[in-house]
Amino acid sequence: KKKEGGGGGGGGPPSAEEIAAMKAAKQAEIEKKLIKDVTKEGGKKGVEIEGAADMGGLEFFCTTMEKPDGEVKYLKMSMDAMNEVPDPDGEERRGGSGHVGKMIFSAGTEAMSM
């Protein structure tokens, strides 16, 4: 059963190169979604931290992030989103806590980072 009419006829199973390309494309799509989720979570947490700092003179804050799942590179992306300067014309406010020191934790089933 072939869904697409690929060139060359033959109707046989996909080659190892085609399988590898399909896996790489799917992995890239998954990572793109994860990066979007990580930066969204970080931006929202940044707004929360900024609000707490403005109300009570907060200088340091400890928090956890769920989406990075213990991976350092995603945790750093999350921190960058927290520290991002908010866009005054933006639809939704994100970031804004660059002036607050943070200790950020993330734990997954296979890794933990801070």
N, C-alpha and C positions, 0 to 999 in steps of 0.2 A: 504494500500500500504506500504509494508515494503521493504526498500532498502537493508538491510543486513539480512542475514539468521542467526538470533540470536538463541542460543540454547534454548531448552525447548519448542519449538513450540508455539502454543497459538495465535500468531498474534495479540494480544490485544494491547491497547495503552501502552506507557511506564509508568512505575511506578513513583511515586513522587521522589524516590531516583535517578532513571535514569535521570529524568528531571533536578534535582538539580545538578547531576554530569555533564550533558551536559552544563548547564548554567555556572558552575564553570570553565569548560574547555574553553569555549568561552571567559569568562571574563579574564582568565589568558592569553589567546592569545592576546586579545586586550591590556592588560596592558603591555605585553612584547613588542608589537609594539610601544606603547606610550613611554616606557622607551628608546627604541632605537631612536625614533624621538627626544625626549627631550635631550638625550646626544649628538646627532648629531648637533642639533641646538646650544647647549651650547658650544661644541667644536669649531664650526665655528665662533661663536660670540667671543670666547676667542682669536682666531687668529686675528680677526679684532681689538680687543682692544689692543692686543700686538703690532700690526703694528702701531696703532695710538700713543701708548705710546713711541715706539722707534723713531717715527718721531718728536714728539713734547714734550717730557718730561712729559707726562701725568702721574699723580699719582692717580687720582680718576676718576671714570666713572659711569654715570647713564645710564641704558638701560632697555629695555623691552624684555620679552621673550613671545612668542606666544604659544608654545606647552604645557607648564605646565598648561594652562587654569585656573590659579589662585590657583592651589593646591600647598601647601607649600612643600610637600615631593618631588614633581617633580621639583619644582623651585630649591631646594637644589641639586638635581641630576644635574640639568643644571649648577649650579654654580660650582659643583665639576668637571664637564667636562670642564668648562672654565679654571679652575685652574690647570688642569692636565698637567704634564710635557710632552711636545711633544716627540713622538717617532722619533728619527732621521732617522730610516730606514723605517718609515711608508709610506704607499702609499699616504695618504692625511694628511696634517698637521692639528692637532686639539689641542685646549687648548693653554697653554703658557702664560696666563695672571695672573698668581698667584701673581705677584709682584705689581699689580694694585688694589687699593681699589675699590670696586664696590657697587652700590646700584641697585638692580635688581627688577623690577616690573613684575607682571604677573596678568592679569585680565581675568576672564571668565564670563559666564552668571550667575554663582552661587557663585563665590568666587573671592577675590582679595588677593594677597600676595606680600610681599616685603622682 
